[in-house]
Amino acid sequence: MISISEEYLAFLHDQLAENQIRLREILGDSQAQAMFCFAADRLISTVGAGRYAVDPIEGVLKKLAGWGMEVSRKDKGNITELEVKCPYADRIHPRISSGEPKCPLGEYILGAVRLDESKSHLLRNDLTKEGVRFRIEKPQHSE
């Protein structure tokens, strides 16, 4: 294991947030969302966790647990809400400068969901005192 600067981790959060802000300004909300989803699809393929699990999101949650994070999951209809308790949040989140901070794990988790539900998208990526809360919407299935 190597030691990583807390300032560097805060920078990564800021970089993601500012890139997303600029994408929305340049492309508009729907095209920026499409780019985010495309990036999530590619990211999950580079990390590997989730692809071979029965439930890809469970594979990702297992990976996060291995990184020292606690995740709770609630499924309600077509919405999945995940709350991640991150052991770094109390030190990293106060250092973030962006006015609209985002957790980089959002793309990773969305990518896992999209392995099974390719039309899913991230509704919320809200930092909390202890970590982050994600809300992901899956497409409605007609029966």
N, C-alpha and C positions, 0 to 999 in steps of 0.2 A: 504494500500500500504506500502511496506517496502523499505528501502533504500538499494541499492546494490553497492558495491565498483566498481569504474571504472576499477581498476586493475583486479578485478575478471572477469569483462566482456571482457577485453582485453585478459586475460588468456584463456577464452572459445574460442575466435577466434583463438588464437595460437594453442590451443589443437586440434581443428578440422583440421586446416591447416597441422600441423605436423603429425597427424594420417593419413591424406590423402596422404601425401608425402611418409610415410613409407609403406602404403598399396601398392602404385604404385611401390615402389622399390621391395617389396617382391613378389607381385602377378602379376605385369605388368599392363599396362594401362587398358586393357579390363576387366580383373578380378576385378581390383580395382573399375572400373566403375560399374560393376555388384553389388559389395558389397555396394557402395554408393546408388544405386537405391533400393536395398533391404532395406537398413536402412531408406531411404525416405518413402518407402511403409509402414514400421512399424511405423515410427514417426507420420505420418498423422493419423493413427488409434489411437494413444495415446492422441493426442491433441483434436480431435473431430471436429474442425472447417472444413467446406468444405464437409464433408460426406453427409450432408442432404441438401445442397444448390443445386439449379438447375444446376449451374455451380460451381463445387468444388473450382476452383481457385478464383471465386468471393467470396466464403465463407471465404477463407484464407485472401483475400485482405481486407475484412470487419474486420476480426480479427486483422490484422496489423494496420488498421486505429484506432481501439480501443486501440492499444498500442501506439498511437501517431505518427504513420508513414504515410507518403503520398506515394501512389504508382501510377505510370502511367504504362499503358499496351499498347503495340503495337503488333498486330498479323499481320504477313506478310507471307503468304503461310503456310509452316509447322513450322515456327519459331515464338515463342512468346518471346518478350523482355519486361522485367519488370525493371523499375527503382524505387528504394525505397529511399525516403528521410527519413533518420533516425535521430531523435532528439539527439541521443547519438554519432553519427559518429565523430563530430569535437573533442570530448573529448576522445573517445575510439580508433579510428583508429591510432592516433599518438603514442599510447602506445603499439601497436601490434609489436611483435618482429619477427615473422615468415617472411621468405623471400618470401613466397607465401601465403599471408593472404587470408582467405576465410570468407564469412559471414555465420554464422550458419543457417540463414533463408533459404539458398539454398536448404537444404534437405527438409524442411517443404513445401516450394513452389513446389518443384519437386514432392513430395508425392501427393499434391493436383492435379497436372496435370496428374499424373499417375493413379489416380482413374478412369479417363475417357480414357486415352491414355497410356496403360500399357507399351508400348515400348519407351516412351519418355525418353530423357536424358538431363542432364544439360551440355551445351556447354561451358558456361562462368559464372564465379562468380567473378566479378571484383569490388573491393572496390573503391568508389569514395570519393571525399571530403565531399559530403553530404550524402553518404550512400553506395548503392551498385547497380550494374547493372547485371541482370541475362539474359542469352539467353538460351532458352529451345527449343530443337528440338523434334517435334512430328513426328511419322512415316508418310511417304507418303501413301496416300490412292489411290489405283487404281480405276478408275471409269468405 
